[in-house]
């Protein structure tokens, strides 16, 4: 690479980081305000958390392009703690610091790598449960009534006081939701959350609506304030801190995986946990709520060109600049507008793809997903994940025990493979790759497959051999679906070899369409057809 090209690449990277950081700050602002209010500690706590954790986590982070701030899963837990101790906000900040310390320890112990072994049904049920909780507890502020921190009380108050709804607030909230979805469909890249925030606030002021608003936000720089609490409550701080750490870490690392799919890079899980820990310690010391990796701002950042820590740092600094000049403007933001924003966030968290495939998905995976969903909504987030992983692991062990692995079939020898490849033209041997699955394609195998699929993206054709696959679980099926989407540009496509009816049903259940012309019983048949299509006749395999 010449000095000129290196300079151009550096210039493009800086430009991408600047644009990404700017757009991210615009999107992160309404989210920080909304989650701050939803936590029960006020909009300023959300802003302080987004600024402190956003800047610190970006400096030390292990996921290029990741942006940190308040998120749904952690905010739900913060709201529950704040509701239990309404006169002791210092417990939340102390718990946030404890969470940061726990995350640093988890990172140093290399626990972050275990995220790849959480099955898809567990993740799906957990995230969908979080979405249900967010939507449920925002129904009260949507109609102009005070927020409640747990789902049971929220529905109870909705039943008892629903008749007292503020019609102006309700219409404003519904208009906010409609605006967000309408702006998303526009061809121009306009931040829908910001449009909804500014538009809803302006409408409230112009129409002189009598609706609940955020209220005054303190100006100036956040000050260092070490939380002081009664030491007899240390057990609450440590237990809450550990819960925040676990849920925040899961949320962060799931976001890291999504960022990886966009950037085609691999994040460093343990380094990211340490960075999040430092960020949450800083947030707690400056009166901010605990944070984690944010999905929406992070994806906007990387798709806008943000690829380094610069974009995350810039986003945090811009939020700080906004805070210094926010003044009375933010005080006029209606609570129902923030509720509308959070409801769309909650809807976005729902795993609609998995929910829509419940009828075709394996019954055991569906059962695990629904159990985790119910436990997340009605019992406890940590318990939901723990029971979900335990159930999925037990089901996997049973399936392995039930599977009769010993079979009588023709012997495939190394010599057979050598004779087969020697008979192929050299151009075919150089451009064809075979991925030979040697066991069940399950949540533990997915990480191995992910490691190689990006390397095969530039191949002319890939053969996927399933002869030794006894079963495929939902995690494996979704990983294959994503790989196939990534490989759509292959000139000769992807060929399936040795796929039995049971595994084919699982793949088709998640939306994978398998053309009979691309499905073969043996590698010999696949290569024979492939040679005629792509090299003899030069006719691409149908997608």
URMO-V255604 format. One line per field, one symbol per residue. ss: DSSP state (@ for helix, = for strand, . for the rest). A space follows every 10 residues. Layout:
# URMO-V255604
ss = ???
This chain:
# URMO-V255604
ss = ..@@@@@@@@ @@@@@@@@@@ @@@@@@@@@@ @@@@@@@@@. ..@@@@@@@@ @@@@@@@@@@ .......==. .@@@@@@@@@ @@@@....@@ @@@@@@@@@@ @@@@@@@@.. @@@@@@@..@ @@@@@@@@@@ @@@@@@@.@@ @@........ @@@@@@@@@@ @@@@..@@@@ @@@@@@@@@@ @@@@...... .@@@@@@@@@ @@@@@@.... ..=....... .......... @@@@@@@@@@ @@@@@@@@@@ @@@@@@@@@@ @@@.....@@ @@@@@@@@@@ @@@@@..... .==.@@@@@@ @@@.....@@ @@@@@@@@@@ @@@@@@.@@@ @..=@@@@@@ @@@@@@@@@. .@@@@@.... ..@@@@@@@@ @@@@@@@@.. @@@@@@@@@@ @@@@@@@@@@ @@........ ...@@@@@@@ @@...@@@@@ @=====.... =....@@@@@ @@@....... =====..... .=.@@@@@@@ @@@@@@.... ...====... @@@@@@@@@. .....@@@== ..@@@@@@@@ @@@@@@.... ...
